[in-house]
């Protein structure tokens, strides 16, 4: 649904507010306070779903979402017991939800100024209790949400790798032993969606390694150079070997093929390209691609800046993360904020300000990302949006910004969402981007830690079996 269509629905909803408003307000408020509307898979079933997270719906990780929609039940109850017509009720309810503080999206234009008006929130959470809460959430997700190569594809498994890197396990098939997903991939393990092919002749007897883009499958690579970006964040050396059948390639072969293939990126989506290449190359690097033109890191950066960032995948968080990570590498190597790099810094700081400005009183970040305020009673949607934005913030902020209380509140609320959805199937992209954000936050605020993929009981059972 386009933004102008959402505004039209909101306006129609407000016009329907004359349908027994006091009764509806009371009924909906009670339901919300009792949690009766939280956790529904689609809060407003009469509105077509939007593409909030990168590639659309995908199989959930485990268990099943509740089949019953609480809002539909509420509509039926009001219609049956209070004589409110079913045709007017949905719009009236939507209008009421939009009018409740912290629940719906209040109409507000996207102001690009750096002036912020922030809702006053309570005190920041106790730092010791937050550390314990973070560790519990991160351990539960790693140890209890398991993926396997039979039921899950590379898209899902590599999102887990993004969060936990080498420590993320994958079960080979349904019954075989779990191994490190990173080691499984490097050793030539097969999984649906891990579609890589021999690339160009690189000279010196080497060939490039090319990953095939399979957008929308929720199994294969959803965006150009996504696989390179994920593996690069696992701090693999350029000489790390990757097996493909009987052939052996390296991360350097993978990276050089990406450089050559820049003209093939017809969507001009350089987010993951920037992450992957700046993990290995200086930010002033240039090269000649397969179109015979000179390309550079700065050209890719400018290409991202020129896009409609906030209208991109996941509210623009992926483009912003690519820009922020490239900018971090540039500044760490002594680069100056001139030209495209100055524009990049302005965009990153503006997005940080918007995230702070649109934060909800409960600590969650806007379900409309950086465009305007927004909230949702659907916990899964809240987890995906707050998770993606927090992931960007932790990557983009300096130490002083990260220590601001509002960021701690966002991390605390994201922990709450993870706790409340322990028994719920979650979309892997939303889940593991949120977990990645918490891992990064935990590392920067409290220091890095080691993660154990298996509980003590599981280890003892495995030892006895051997």
ABEGO torsion letter per residue (X at the ends): XBAAAAAAAAAAAAAAAABGAAAAAAAAAAAAAAGAABGBABABAABBBBBABAAEBBBBABEBBBABBAAAAAAAAAAAAAGBBAAAAAAAAAAAAAABBGABBBBBBBBABABBBBBBBBBBBBAAAAAAAAAAAAAAAAAABBBBAAABBAAAAAAAAAAAEAABBBBBEAABBBBBAAAAAAAGBBBBGBBBBBBBBAEGGBBBBBBBBBBGAGABBABBGAAAAAAAAAGBBAABBBBBEABBBBAAAAAAAAAAAAAABAAGBAAAAAAAAAAABBAABBBBBAAGBBBBAAAAAAAAAABBAAABBGGGAAAAAAAAAAAAAAAAAGBBBBEAAAAAAAAAAAAAAAAAAABBAAGBBBAAEAABBBBBABAAAAAAAAAAAAAAAAAABBAAAAABAAAAAAAAAAAAAAAAAAABBBBAAAAAAAAAAAAAAAAAAAEBBBBBABBAAAAAAAAAAX
